[in-house]
Amino acid sequence: MKKIYFLIFLFIFFCAEIICALSLEEISQQNQNTVVTVNVMREDGTTSSATGFVISPQGYIATAAHSLSKAKLINLTFSNGAISEEAEIFAFSKNPRVDLAILKVPVNYLPYVTFKNSNSVSAGQEIAVIGSPKRLQNTITNGLISQLRSAGSVTLFQISAPISPASSGSPVFNYDGQVIAVALSSLEEQNVQNINFAIPSNYLLQMMSDNKITPKIATGKEPSKAQKYFQDIVDYLKKCWRILKSKVA
């Protein structure tokens, strides 16, 4: 009898965990308006693109620093197709090993992302990436945190979510729809698949703090009705378990 109660107890916890997680569709719907295409014209007249995402409603955009190399003109394409005025390079990371930059456009009240402390990230965690590979805006892919790697003094996340050229600067979301990293690069060798790298969000949060930009950081979320319902069941089962143990003892 004790085994049956224990299995039921585990089942309820498992169901509650599933309901807590967002679907990929929900992650996309909640965040696609925060992701932009970064359009770059270089000094030699060539053009390229990358991905960025809104980190503050006052027009601050995070992207990969290497995508801005020798830029003469930068603007942004938003998810609705609107093209911004010229964007200025507001800040680069003080650490040259941290491949991050912040852009600024003269726009207010933009939808922006929520961050999660990246120290909580571990290998095996499911993730989603929203980017603009080859200017295909709001492309969402999913995968795992394959492993945490050291690159000198910097920690990188190895990720299995597929990314492509111009995905640099894409936000990497956990399954609560919160940014935990920024996609940077892929290992491009023959017979290599989905060995990609992202830099933890805490490096970007430090940049924002250094530049007096206030992020929205997840501190816990209000449970949904379904979660509350399951929590009531869990609490009831805990009570039953205590009663059962006291009678068996």
C-alpha positions in Angstrom: 0.0 0.0 0.0 2.8 2.4 0.9 4.3 1.9 -2.6 1.0 2.7 -4.3 0.8 6.0 -2.4 4.4 6.8 -3.1 3.9 6.2 -6.9 0.8 8.4 -6.9 2.7 11.1 -5.1 5.5 11.0 -7.6 3.0 11.0 -10.5 1.4 14.2 -9.2 4.8 15.9 -8.9 5.7 14.9 -12.4 2.4 16.3 -13.8 2.8 19.5 -12.0 6.3 20.0 -13.4 5.0 19.4 -16.9 2.3 22.0 -16.5 4.8 24.5 -15.1 6.8 24.4 -18.4 5.8 26.5 -21.4 5.4 25.0 -24.8 7.6 26.1 -27.7 4.6 27.8 -29.2 4.0 29.8 -26.0 7.7 30.7 -25.7 7.6 32.0 -29.3 4.4 33.9 -28.8 5.6 35.6 -25.6 9.0 36.6 -27.0 9.0 36.9 -30.7 8.3 40.7 -30.6 11.4 41.2 -28.5 13.7 39.7 -31.2 15.1 41.8 -34.0 17.3 41.4 -37.0 20.5 43.5 -36.8 21.4 45.0 -40.3 25.0 46.0 -40.7 26.7 47.9 -43.5 30.4 47.8 -43.2 33.1 50.3 -44.1 33.9 48.5 -47.4 30.3 48.6 -48.5 29.5 45.0 -47.8 26.4 44.1 -45.7 25.6 41.4 -43.1 23.0 40.6 -40.5 22.8 39.2 -37.0 20.2 38.8 -34.4 19.5 41.0 -31.4 16.8 41.2 -28.6 15.3 44.0 -26.6 16.7 44.1 -23.0 15.0 47.3 -21.9 11.9 49.2 -23.2 14.0 52.3 -23.6 15.5 51.0 -26.9 18.4 48.9 -25.7 19.3 45.9 -27.8 21.7 43.1 -27.0 23.6 41.3 -29.8 27.0 39.6 -30.5 29.9 42.0 -30.6 31.7 40.3 -33.5 28.7 41.0 -35.8 29.4 44.7 -35.5 33.0 44.6 -36.6 33.9 47.6 -38.9 30.2 48.7 -39.0 29.5 52.0 -40.7 25.7 51.9 -40.4 23.5 49.8 -38.2 19.7 49.5 -38.1 17.1 47.0 -36.9 14.2 45.2 -38.4 11.5 44.5 -35.9 9.2 41.5 -35.9 6.4 43.5 -37.6 8.7 44.5 -40.5 9.3 48.0 -39.3 12.9 49.3 -39.7 14.4 51.5 -37.1 16.4 54.7 -37.4 20.2 54.3 -37.2 21.3 52.3 -34.1 24.3 53.4 -32.2 26.8 51.1 -30.5 26.1 51.9 -26.9 28.5 49.6 -25.1 30.9 46.6 -25.6 31.8 44.3 -22.8 34.8 45.4 -20.7 36.1 41.8 -21.0 37.4 41.2 -24.5 36.6 37.5 -24.2 32.9 38.3 -23.7 31.5 38.6 -27.2 28.6 40.9 -26.3 27.5 44.4 -27.3 24.5 46.7 -26.6 22.9 48.9 -29.2 20.6 51.9 -28.7 17.8 53.1 -30.9 15.6 56.2 -30.2 12.5 54.2 -29.4 10.6 53.8 -26.2 8.0 51.3 -24.8 9.5 48.3 -26.7 8.5 44.8 -25.5 11.5 43.3 -23.7 12.7 40.0 -22.4 12.8 38.6 -18.8 16.2 37.2 -17.6 17.0 34.3 -15.4 20.1 34.0 -13.3 22.3 31.8 -15.4 24.1 30.3 -12.4 21.0 28.0 -12.1 21.7 26.4 -15.6 22.9 22.8 -15.7 23.7 20.3 -18.5 20.6 18.5 -19.8 18.3 21.5 -19.4 15.9 22.1 -22.3 16.2 25.3 -24.2 14.7 27.3 -27.1 16.5 29.8 -29.4 14.7 32.5 -31.4 16.8 34.2 -34.1 17.1 35.4 -37.6 19.3 32.9 -39.5 19.8 34.1 -43.0 17.3 36.9 -42.2 14.5 34.4 -41.6 13.1 36.3 -38.7 11.6 34.7 -35.6 13.0 31.2 -36.4 12.6 29.1 -33.2 14.7 26.0 -32.6 15.0 23.8 -29.5 17.6 21.6 -27.9 19.6 21.1 -24.7 22.3 22.6 -22.7 24.8 20.0 -23.8 27.5 21.0 -21.3 29.1 23.9 -19.5 32.6 24.7 -21.0 35.5 26.9 -19.9 37.0 29.2 -22.5 39.9 30.8 -20.6 38.3 32.9 -17.9 34.8 32.8 -19.4 32.2 30.1 -19.1 30.2 29.1 -22.2 27.2 26.9 -22.6 27.5 24.2 -25.3 24.0 23.9 -26.8 22.4 21.5 -29.2 19.7 23.8 -30.5 20.4 24.4 -34.2 21.7 27.9 -35.1 23.0 29.2 -38.4 24.9 32.2 -39.8 23.2 35.5 -38.6 21.9 33.7 -35.5 24.7 35.3 -33.5 23.1 37.4 -30.8 19.9 35.3 -30.5 18.4 34.9 -27.0 18.4 31.4 -25.5 15.3 30.8 -23.4 14.6 28.2 -20.7 11.2 26.6 -20.7 9.8 29.3 -18.5 10.4 31.8 -21.4 13.3 33.5 -19.6 16.7 34.4 -21.2 19.5 32.3 -19.8 22.1 32.9 -22.5 23.0 34.5 -25.8 23.9 32.4 -28.8 27.2 33.2 -30.4 28.8 30.6 -32.7 28.8 27.1 -34.1 31.7 24.6 -34.5 31.9 24.4 -38.3 33.8 21.3 -39.3 33.0 18.4 -41.5 30.7 15.7 -40.0 29.9 18.0 -37.0 26.3 18.7 -36.1 24.7 21.0 -33.6 27.8 21.8 -31.6 27.0 25.4 -30.8 27.9 27.9 -28.1 26.2 30.5 -26.1 27.4 32.9 -23.4 25.5 32.9 -20.0 23.1 35.7 -19.4 24.9 36.8 -16.2 27.6 38.3 -18.4 25.0 40.5 -20.1 23.4 41.4 -16.8 26.8 42.6 -15.6 27.1 44.8 -18.7 23.7 46.2 -18.1 24.5 47.0 -14.5 27.8 48.7 -15.5 25.8 50.8 -18.0 22.9 51.6 -15.6 20.4 49.6 -17.6 17.7 47.9 -15.5 16.8 44.4 -16.6 13.7 42.5 -15.8 14.8 39.4 -13.8 12.6 36.5 -12.9 12.2 36.1 -9.1 9.4 33.5 -9.3 6.1 33.6 -11.1 2.5 33.6 -10.1 1.2 30.0 -10.4 -1.5 29.3 -12.9 -4.9 27.9 -11.9 -3.8 24.4 -13.0 -0.6 24.7 -11.0 -2.6 25.8 -7.9 -4.9 22.9 -8.4 -2.0 20.4 -8.6 -0.4 22.1 -5.6 -3.6 21.5 -3.6 -3.5 17.8 -4.6 0.1 17.6 -3.6 -0.6 19.2 -0.3 -3.5 16.8 0.3 -1.3 13.8 -0.6 1.4 15.0 1.8 -1.2 15.1 4.5 -2.4 11.6 3.6 1.1 10.3 3.6 1.8 11.7 7.1 -1.4 10.0 8.4 -0.5 6.7 6.6 3.0 6.7 8.1 1.6 7.4 11.6 -0.8 4.5 11.3 1.8 2.1 9.9 4.4 3.0 12.5 
